[in-house]
Amino acid sequence: VKLGLILLIISAHSDISTHGLAGWLVSDGLARVAVPMFFIVNGYYFADIAHDKAKVKKYIIRLLIIYATWTIIYFPFLWYMSGGGKKLILINILTGYYHLWYVASFIGATFIIYFTRNINKGVVLGLALICFFIGYAIQKIYLVGVDIYMYPTIVRTFVFVGFPFMFAGYYIR
């Protein structure tokens, strides 16, 4: 399943959408389920350790090391793209520079699920759905031409993507 999802992510980031209707259906249709599915799978397996503080701490530290390492590697690009603007650099470090948004969202979603694990699952599911639909609304508003400051950075966060989908996997488990 992971290999299939990886191939879908590659197709979503490639130019196969320029190869007719079939290419477009794969890269802009089918491939768009890959990232949410990765969050769902991660939430499903996180449920196994969510009630063990020591395991969660180890898990989050490992994620933070991965995130910090790749952020340091990409920092020169971030610096160049931001023009050295401290506010933009800080926002990108907190939300993830380009594709690192996934790891930043994964970390944030892990924290939310850990701290809400003892709350009624139906209540948390409702909160996750509300977060998802707010993010969806922001996307739709942006697509109809309303300029939303830093749109991708706002939507691709643990609040609107990571938490809803990761909690879905947690909830399924």
N, CA, C and O of each residue as an XYZ file, in Angstrom:
692
protein
N       0.835     -1.192      0.000
C       0.000      0.000      0.000
C       0.874      1.247      0.000
O       0.624      2.189     -0.752
N       1.910      1.248      0.856
C       2.786      2.420      0.909
C       3.481      2.661     -0.427
O       3.617      3.806     -0.858
N       3.920      1.595     -1.080
C       4.574      1.741     -2.378
C       3.602      2.345     -3.391
O       3.974      3.234     -4.157
N       2.389      1.875     -3.396
C       1.374      2.438     -4.289
C       1.128      3.909     -4.008
O       1.001      4.709     -4.935
N       1.058      4.271     -2.721
C       0.854      5.672     -2.352
C       2.046      6.531     -2.769
O       1.878      7.661     -3.228
N       3.250      5.985     -2.605
C       4.450      6.720     -3.030
C       4.401      6.987     -4.536
O       4.703      8.093     -4.984
N       4.024      5.984     -5.306
C       3.917      6.163     -6.758
C       2.856      7.210     -7.110
O       3.035      7.985     -8.051
N       1.770      7.233     -6.367
C       0.745      8.251     -6.599
C       1.273      9.648     -6.279
O       0.981     10.602     -7.000
N       2.047      9.771     -5.205
C       2.617     11.078     -4.858
C       3.590     11.534     -5.939
O       3.605     12.709     -6.307
N       4.393     10.620     -6.445
C       5.309     10.967     -7.543
C       4.512     11.439     -8.756
O       4.881     12.424     -9.396
N       3.429     10.747     -9.073
C       2.627     11.160    -10.231
C       1.955     12.508    -10.003
O       1.779     13.279    -10.947
N       1.579     12.798     -8.766
C       0.957     14.087     -8.465
C       1.940     15.235     -8.643
O       1.539     16.356     -8.956
N       3.233     14.958     -8.444
C       4.253     15.997     -8.548
C       5.001     15.954     -9.880
O       6.026     16.616    -10.041
N       4.497     15.189    -10.815
C       5.153     15.114    -12.112
C       4.289     15.817    -13.156
O       3.250     16.394    -12.832
N       4.721     15.762    -14.378
C       3.968     16.436    -15.429
C       3.096     15.487    -16.250
O       2.775     15.777    -17.403
N       2.713     14.354    -15.659
C       1.881     13.431    -16.441
C       0.489     14.003    -16.705
O      -0.231     13.522    -17.580
N       0.116     15.032    -15.943
C      -1.201     15.630    -16.177
C      -1.268     16.294    -17.547
O      -2.357     16.551    -18.060
N      -0.114     16.572    -18.138
C      -0.090     17.177    -19.472
C      -0.279     16.132    -20.569
O      -0.345     16.479    -21.748
N      -0.365     14.867    -20.196
C      -0.482     13.784    -21.168
C      -1.930     13.312    -21.312
O      -2.230     12.131    -21.134
N      -2.797     14.224    -21.626
C      -4.180     13.868    -21.908
C      -5.029     13.660    -20.670
O      -4.593     13.883    -19.541
N      -6.231     13.234    -20.914
C      -7.223     13.041    -19.865
C      -6.781     11.992    -18.856
O      -6.949     12.190    -17.653
N      -6.219     10.881    -19.320
C      -5.801      9.819    -18.403
C      -4.711     10.310    -17.452
O      -4.761     10.027    -16.255
N      -3.736     11.037    -17.973
C      -2.678     11.584    -17.122
C      -3.224     12.562    -16.101
O      -2.811     12.567    -14.941
N      -4.169     13.401    -16.552
C      -4.777     14.358    -15.641
C      -5.587     13.647    -14.551
O      -5.521     14.028    -13.382
N      -6.344     12.622    -14.928
C      -7.146     11.887    -13.954
C      -6.274     11.219    -12.892
O      -6.667     11.130    -11.729
N      -5.093     10.750    -13.293
C      -4.190     10.126    -12.324
C      -3.553     11.180    -11.433
O      -3.643     11.088    -10.209
N      -2.903     12.191    -12.033
C      -2.134     13.141    -11.231
C      -3.004     14.128    -10.452
O      -2.648     14.496     -9.332
N      -4.116     14.560    -11.005
C      -4.971     15.519    -10.312
C      -6.238     14.895     -9.744
O      -7.068     15.592     -9.160
N      -6.387     13.600     -9.910
C      -7.550     12.909     -9.364
C      -7.136     11.856     -8.364
O      -7.093     12.103     -7.159
N      -6.837     10.696     -8.869
C      -6.493      9.548     -8.031
C      -5.320      9.824     -7.088
O      -5.346      9.418     -5.927
N      -4.296     10.512     -7.587
C      -3.090     10.738     -6.785
C      -3.347     11.626     -5.570
O      -2.570     11.607     -4.616
N      -4.410     12.389     -5.598
C      -4.684     13.310     -4.490
C      -5.168     12.611     -3.219
O      -5.324     13.256     -2.183
N      -5.405     11.310     -3.289
C      -5.777     10.576     -2.084
C      -4.546     10.089     -1.309
O      -4.675      9.642     -0.169
N      -3.360     10.170     -1.913
C      -2.163      9.582     -1.310
C      -1.784     10.223      0.020
O      -1.556      9.511      0.998
N      -1.713     11.542      0.078
C      -1.292     12.199      1.321
C      -2.305     11.950      2.444
O      -1.899     11.570      3.543
N      -3.609     12.152      2.209
C      -4.557     11.812      3.276
C      -4.447     10.352      3.723
O      -4.571     10.053      4.911
N      -4.216      9.450      2.776
C      -4.075      8.031      3.150
C      -2.850      7.808      4.032
O      -2.910      7.014      4.971
N      -1.745      8.488      3.752
C      -0.566      8.364      4.617
C      -0.895      8.837      6.038
O      -0.496      8.199      7.012
N      -1.615      9.944      6.156
C      -2.015     10.421      7.490
C      -2.919      9.391      8.178
O      -2.754      9.117      9.367
N      -3.860      8.830      7.443
C      -4.775      7.842      8.022
C      -4.005      6.615      8.501
O      -4.248      6.120      9.602
N      -3.084      6.125      7.686
C      -2.272      4.965      8.074
C      -1.440      5.293      9.310
O      -1.348      4.479     10.229
N      -0.836      6.476      9.340
C      -0.044      6.859     10.512
C      -0.901      6.950     11.772
O      -0.469      6.532     12.847
N      -2.111      7.493     11.648
C      -3.009      7.561     12.796
C      -3.439      6.182     13.267
O      -3.558      5.928     14.466
N      -3.668      5.305     12.315
C      -4.068      3.936     12.642
C      -2.994      3.255     13.499
O      -3.308      2.618     14.504
N      -1.737      3.393     13.099
C      -0.659      2.740     13.849
C      -0.249      3.521     15.097
O       0.266      2.944     16.054
N      -0.481      4.835     15.085
C      -0.189      5.624     16.291
C      -1.111      5.202     17.434
O      -0.731      5.310     18.600
N      -2.297      4.730     17.123
C      -3.245      4.302     18.150
C      -2.650      3.223     19.049
O      -3.023      3.111     20.217
N      -1.721      2.425     18.506
C      -1.088      1.372     19.304
C      -0.252      1.919     20.459
O      -0.114      1.262     21.491
N       0.306      3.120     20.290
C       1.195      3.660     21.331
C       0.637      4.905     22.015
O       1.252      5.419     22.949
N      -0.506      5.395     21.569
C      -1.038      6.684     22.029
C      -1.237      6.771     23.538
O      -1.233      7.871     24.089
N      -1.408      5.659     24.209
C      -1.654      5.687     25.655
C      -0.402      5.367     26.468
O      -0.484      5.179     27.682
N       0.743      5.305     25.817
C       2.011      5.036     26.495
C       2.896      6.270     26.356
O       3.494      6.503     25.306
N       2.970      7.063     27.437
C       3.681      8.345     27.406
C       5.128      8.189     26.957
O       5.614      9.009     26.178
N       5.823      7.171     27.421
C       7.230      6.974     27.070
C       7.395      6.678     25.582
O       8.311      7.194     24.942
N       6.507      5.848     25.033
C       6.588      5.528     23.602
C       6.247      6.737     22.738
O       6.869      6.963     21.700
N       5.259      7.510     23.172
C       4.877      8.705     22.421
C       6.021      9.715     22.443
O       6.324     10.336     21.425
N       6.646      9.875     23.584
C       7.776     10.799     23.702
C       8.907     10.380     22.761
O       9.471     11.221     22.062
N       9.236      9.108     22.739
C      10.278      8.593     21.847
C       9.894      8.814     20.390
O      10.729      9.194     19.569
N       8.639      8.575     20.078
C       8.113      8.735     18.721
C       8.230     10.190     18.259
O       8.693     10.464     17.152
N       7.806     11.117     19.123
C       7.843     12.536     18.772
C       9.284     13.025     18.655
O       9.596     13.810     17.760
N      10.151     12.582     19.529
C      11.563     12.972     19.430
C      12.151     12.509     18.101
O      12.889     13.250     17.451
N      11.825     11.295     17.703
C      12.316     10.789     16.417
C      11.788     11.639     15.261
O      12.537     11.953     14.336
N      10.521     12.010     15.304
C       9.955     12.874     14.267
C      10.608     14.251     14.266
O      10.884     14.808     13.203
N      10.854     14.797     15.447
C      11.495     16.112     15.540
C      12.925     16.087     14.993
O      13.367     17.046     14.360
N      13.637     14.999     15.238
C      14.996     14.864     14.692
C      14.956     14.832     13.164
O      15.754     15.491     12.497
N      14.027     14.067     12.627
C      13.875     14.006     11.163
C      13.545     15.387     10.619
O      14.138     15.837      9.638
N      12.603     16.050     11.257
C      12.173     17.374     10.785
C      13.310     18.391     10.893
O      13.552     19.151      9.955
N      13.999     18.407     12.018
C      15.098     19.355     12.213
C      16.219     19.111     11.206
O      16.777     20.057     10.650
N      16.543     17.853     10.975
C      17.602     17.518     10.015
C      17.273     18.045      8.629
O      18.099     18.708      8.002
N      16.075     17.755      8.149
C      15.708     18.195      6.806
C      15.504     19.702      6.730
O      15.746     20.304      5.684
N      15.066     20.317      7.818
C      14.939     21.773      7.834
C      16.313     22.425      7.726
O      16.470     23.421      7.020
N      17.299     21.880      8.413
C      18.665     22.400      8.319
C      19.204     22.218      6.896
O      19.834     23.123      6.349
N      18.959     21.067      6.310
C      19.422     20.817      4.938
C      18.787     21.814      3.965
O      19.467     22.317      3.071
N      17.507     22.103      4.125
C      16.807     23.008      3.211
C      16.925     24.475      3.605
O      16.458     25.339      2.863
N      17.524     24.780      4.731
C      17.571     26.162      5.211
C      18.189     27.138      4.207
O      17.653     28.234      4.042
N      19.284     26.798      3.532
C      19.812     27.758      2.541
C      18.790     28.110      1.454
O      18.725     29.260      1.019
N      17.997     27.135      1.016
C      16.956     27.402      0.024
C      15.854     28.280      0.622
O      15.363     29.202     -0.029
N      15.476     27.986      1.855
C      14.475     28.775      2.562
C      14.956     30.213      2.704
O      14.196     31.152      2.467
N      16.200     30.384      3.087
C      16.772     31.722      3.264
C      16.724     32.489      1.941
O      16.319     33.651      1.895
N      17.139     31.826      0.885
C      17.166     32.468     -0.435
C      15.751     32.826     -0.896
O      15.512     33.944     -1.352
N      14.813     31.882     -0.778
C      13.448     32.101     -1.255
C      12.718     33.172     -0.447
O      11.849     33.866     -0.976
N      13.063     33.306      0.817
C      12.388     34.284      1.666
C      13.052     35.649      1.593
O      12.532     36.629      2.127
N      14.210     35.713      0.926
C      14.941     36.981      0.881
C      15.486     37.375      2.236
O      15.770     38.547      2.484
N      15.632     36.396      3.112
C      16.141     36.678      4.454
C      15.103     37.251      5.406
O      15.434     37.662      6.519
N      13.839     37.279      4.967
C      12.769     37.812      5.809
C      12.522     36.922      7.022
O      12.123     35.767      6.879
N      12.758     37.456      8.201
C      12.681     36.645      9.425
C      11.283     36.091      9.681
O      11.137     34.953     10.128
N      10.255     36.892      9.400
C       8.889     36.424      9.642
C       8.563     35.228      8.738
O       8.014     34.228      9.202
N       8.899     35.333      7.460
C       8.634     34.248      6.522
C       9.453     33.006      6.858
O       8.965     31.883      6.731
N      10.681     33.206      7.280
C      11.519     32.065      7.681
C      10.896     31.363      8.881
O      10.804     30.136      8.892
N      10.464     32.118      9.893
C       9.855     31.523     11.087
C       8.575     30.764     10.732
O       8.353     29.654     11.215
N       7.738     31.363      9.889
C       6.500     30.689      9.477
C       6.819     29.374      8.775
O       6.186     28.353      9.042
N       7.810     29.402      7.869
C       8.183     28.185      7.138
C       8.810     27.142      8.041
O       8.631     25.947      7.806
N       9.537     27.552      9.059
C      10.108     26.580      9.999
C       8.990     25.923     10.810
O       9.029     24.719     11.067
N       8.007     26.709     11.206
C       6.907     26.168     12.017
C       5.928     25.317     11.202
O       5.372     24.346     11.716
N       5.718     25.677      9.942
C       4.727     24.958      9.138
C       5.340     24.005      8.128
O       4.628     23.206      7.520
N       6.644     24.076      7.941
C       7.318     23.180      7.010
C       7.599     23.841      5.685
O       6.691     24.361      5.036
N       8.843     23.823      5.285
C       9.266     24.424      4.029
C       8.923     23.473      2.885
O       9.396     22.336      2.850
N       8.109     23.940      1.962
C       7.622     23.165      0.822
C       7.103     21.790      1.259
O       6.123     21.717      2.000
N       7.733     20.716      0.822
C       7.189     19.388      1.117
C       7.366     18.966      2.577
O       6.791     17.963      2.998
N       8.145     19.708      3.348
C       8.284     19.379      4.774
C       7.020     19.702      5.565
O       6.938     19.399      6.755
N       6.042     20.312      4.913
C       4.779     20.589      5.589
C       4.170     19.298      6.130
O       3.522     19.297      7.176
N       4.385     18.202      5.409
C       3.811     16.931      5.838
C       4.365     16.523      7.198
O       3.605     16.132      8.084
N       5.658     16.608      7.367
C       6.275     16.188      8.632
C       5.841     17.122      9.762
O       5.530     16.665     10.862
N       5.819     18.437      9.489
C       5.361     19.388     10.504
C       3.914     19.110     10.898
O       3.570     19.161     12.078
N       3.074     18.819      9.922
C       1.666     18.498     10.203
C       1.528     17.191     10.968
O       0.682     17.058     11.852
N       2.367     16.237     10.618
C       2.372     14.938     11.287
C       2.723     15.110     12.770
O       2.088     14.505     13.634
N       3.719     15.925     13.057
C       4.128     16.173     14.449
C       2.997     16.857     15.205
O       2.645     16.438     16.308
N       2.423     17.909     14.618
C       1.333     18.629     15.279
C       0.122     17.741     15.524
O      -0.486     17.794     16.593
N      -0.226     16.930     14.537
C      -1.368     16.021     14.682
C      -1.107     14.988     15.773
O      -2.017     14.625     16.517
N       0.120     14.519     15.867
C       0.484     13.552     16.912
C       0.260     14.159     18.292
O      -0.279     13.502     19.183
N       0.675     15.415     18.468
C       0.456     16.097     19.745
C      -1.032     16.215     20.057
O      -1.459     15.905     21.169
N      -1.819     16.661     19.086
C      -3.258     16.832     19.330
C      -3.900     15.506     19.720
O      -4.660     15.443     20.687
N      -3.602     14.463     18.981
C      -4.214     13.166     19.286
C      -3.768     12.675     20.661
O      -4.571     12.125     21.416
N      -2.509     12.868     20.983
C      -2.027     12.430     22.300
C      -2.767     13.167     23.418
O      -3.196     12.552     24.395
N      -2.914     14.488     23.270
C      -3.542     15.267     24.338
C      -5.063     15.155     24.365
O      -5.686     15.560     25.346
N      -5.668     14.620     23.319
C      -7.125     14.431     23.312
C      -7.522     12.963     23.430
O      -8.698     12.628     23.291
N      -6.562     12.095     23.684
C      -6.831     10.648     23.665
C      -7.830     10.209     24.728
O      -8.464      9.165     24.572
N      -7.986     10.969     25.795
C      -8.912     10.579     26.864
C     -10.257     11.302     26.776
O     -11.126     11.113     27.627
N     -10.420     12.122     25.752
C     -11.696     12.813     25.528
C     -12.575     11.896     24.684
O     -12.071     11.093     23.899
N     -13.867     12.017     24.846
C     -14.823     11.226     24.073
C     -14.459     11.277     22.592
O     -14.323     12.359     22.021
N     -14.302     10.109     21.973
C     -13.858     10.013     20.574
C     -14.836     10.699     19.606
O     -14.419     11.264     18.595
N     -16.118     10.644     19.918
C     -17.100     11.312     19.064
C     -16.921     12.820     19.063
O     -17.068     13.462     18.023
N     -16.607     13.390     20.216
C     -16.364     14.832     20.325
C     -15.125     15.216     19.519
O     -15.146     16.200     18.779
N     -14.059     14.453     19.657
C     -12.824     14.748     18.935
C     -13.030     14.548     17.430
O     -12.487     15.306     16.626
N     -13.805     13.540     17.050
C     -14.120     13.336     15.641
C     -14.872     14.544     15.086
O     -14.593     14.994     13.975
N     -15.807     15.057     15.842
C     -16.529     16.267     15.428
C     -15.589     17.444     15.249
O     -15.713     18.199     14.284
N     -14.650     17.607     16.173
C     -13.660     18.677     16.072
C     -12.781     18.488     14.833
O     -12.477     19.450     14.128
N     -12.380     17.251     14.576
C     -11.550     16.955     13.392
C     -12.314     17.296     12.110
O     -11.745     17.867     11.180
N     -13.593     16.947     12.063
C     -14.397     17.257     10.872
C     -14.553     18.762     10.681
O     -14.484     19.256      9.555
N     -14.762     19.486     11.768
C     -14.866     20.949     11.693
C     -13.565     21.537     11.148
O     -13.590     22.402     10.273
N     -12.429     21.067     11.667
C     -11.129     21.552     11.179
C     -10.962     21.266      9.694
O     -10.520     22.131      8.938
N     -11.313     20.059      9.278
C     -11.188     19.700      7.867
C     -12.043     20.610      6.994
O     -11.569     21.114      5.976
N     -13.293     20.825      7.379
C     -14.185     21.617      6.541
C     -13.814     23.100      6.534
O     -14.069     23.785      5.544
N     -13.225     23.605      7.602
C     -12.708     24.980      7.574
C     -11.565     25.084      6.567
O     -11.515     26.027      5.777
N     -10.651     24.119      6.594
C      -9.552     24.098      5.623
C     -10.073     23.973      4.202
O      -9.575     24.635      3.291
N     -11.070     23.126      4.013
C     -11.686     22.954      2.699
C     -12.310     24.264      2.225
O     -12.170     24.638      1.060
N     -12.996     24.956      3.125
C     -13.619     26.238      2.771
C     -12.560     27.271      2.391
O     -12.754     28.034      1.444
N     -11.456     27.302      3.112
C     -10.370     28.229      2.783
C      -9.860     27.938      1.376
O      -9.616     28.863      0.602
N      -9.696     26.661      1.040
C      -9.249     26.295     -0.305
C     -10.230     26.774     -1.361
O      -9.825     27.350     -2.370
N     -11.502     26.544     -1.139
C     -12.511     26.921     -2.125
C     -12.589     28.440     -2.283
O     -12.727     28.943     -3.398
N     -12.501     29.162     -1.183
C     -12.515     30.624     -1.241
C     -11.327     31.125     -2.050
O     -11.462     32.046     -2.855
N     -10.173     30.521     -1.838
C      -8.972     30.903     -2.576
C      -9.131     30.596     -4.067
O      -8.726     31.395     -4.912
N      -9.716     29.446     -4.389
C      -9.852     29.033     -5.788
C     -10.813     29.911     -6.587
O     -10.710     29.977     -7.812
N     -11.743     30.584     -5.915
C     -12.657     31.474     -6.637
C     -12.091     32.883     -6.757
O     -12.775     33.791     -7.228
N     -10.844     33.067     -6.333
C     -10.174     34.338     -6.581
C      -9.998     35.247     -5.390
O      -9.437     36.333     -5.538
N     -10.448     34.856     -4.224
C     -10.221     35.676     -3.042
C      -8.795     35.419     -2.571
O      -8.431     34.283     -2.267
N      -8.000     36.460     -2.511
C      -6.595     36.302     -2.141
C      -6.487     36.114     -0.625
O      -6.789     37.019      0.153
N      -6.057     34.944     -0.237
C      -5.861     34.624      1.174
C      -4.364     34.591      1.413
O      -3.643     33.830      0.767
N      -3.900     35.409      2.332
C      -2.478     35.512      2.607
C      -1.890     34.147      2.972
O      -2.356     33.484      3.898
N      -0.874     33.747      2.237
C      -0.152     32.500      2.486
C      -1.074     31.287      2.482
O      -0.968     30.423      3.353
N      -1.972     31.217      1.515
C      -2.962     30.151      1.432
C      -2.406     28.736      1.652
O      -2.907     28.038      2.533
N      -1.386     28.272      0.890
C      -0.954     26.882      1.111
C      -0.391     26.659      2.509
O      -0.562     25.590      3.096
N       0.280     27.676      3.032
C       0.869     27.555      4.357
C      -0.215     27.454      5.421
O      -0.032     26.769      6.428
N      -1.322     28.117      5.211
C      -2.422     28.067      6.178
C      -3.122     26.712      6.126
O      -3.366     26.098      7.164
N      -3.441     26.250      4.933
C      -4.239     25.029      4.791
C      -3.416     23.779      5.091
O      -3.902     22.870      5.763
N      -2.192     23.723      4.610
C      -1.374     22.525      4.793
C      -0.697     22.537      6.163
O       0.527     22.615      6.274
N      -1.512     22.460      7.176
C      -1.013     22.431      8.539
C      -1.650     21.263      9.282
O      -2.540     20.583      8.773
N      -1.169     21.057     10.489
C      -1.718     19.977     11.301
C      -3.165     20.237     11.668
O      -3.907     19.291     11.931
N      -3.588     21.491     11.692
C      -4.953     21.813     12.097
C      -5.968     21.367     11.046
O      -6.975     20.743     11.379
N      -5.705     21.687      9.782
C      -6.692     21.462      8.727
C      -6.490     20.179      7.933
O      -7.435     19.704      7.304
N      -5.288     19.600      7.940
C      -5.031     18.379      7.174
C      -4.525     17.263      8.090
O      -5.126     16.190      8.150
N      -3.440     17.508      8.789
C      -2.812     16.465      9.596
C      -3.736     15.863     10.637
O      -3.943     14.650     10.666
N      -4.287     16.705     11.486
C      -5.139     16.215     12.561
C      -6.401     15.510     12.059
O      -6.688     14.404     12.516
N      -7.168     16.106     11.134
C      -8.384     15.401     10.699
C      -8.120     14.016     10.118
O      -8.816     13.057     10.452
N      -7.114     13.908      9.247
C      -6.877     12.611      8.612
C      -6.162     11.637      9.543
O      -6.461     10.443      9.535
N      -5.234     12.127     10.333
C      -4.554     11.228     11.261
C      -5.542     10.732     12.323
O      -5.502      9.569     12.724
N      -6.422     11.621     12.768
C      -7.430     11.177     13.734
C      -8.380     10.160     13.116
O      -8.860      9.262     13.809
N      -8.656     10.290     11.828
C      -9.513      9.302     11.168
C      -8.913      7.905     11.301
O      -9.625      6.947     11.601
N      -7.610      7.790     11.078
C      -6.943      6.486     11.242
C      -6.965      6.019     12.684
O      -7.188      4.840     12.960
N      -6.733      6.944     13.604
C      -6.783      6.643     15.035
C      -8.179      6.157     15.416
O      -8.335      5.175     16.141
N      -9.189      6.864     14.914
C     -10.579      6.529     15.205
C     -10.954      5.165     14.633
O     -11.649      4.388     15.288
N     -10.507      4.876     13.439
C     -10.789      3.580     12.807
C     -10.206      2.456     13.649
O     -10.848      1.422     13.834
N      -8.986      2.652     14.164
C      -8.322      1.626     14.974
C      -9.108      1.386     16.260
O      -8.713      0.557     17.079
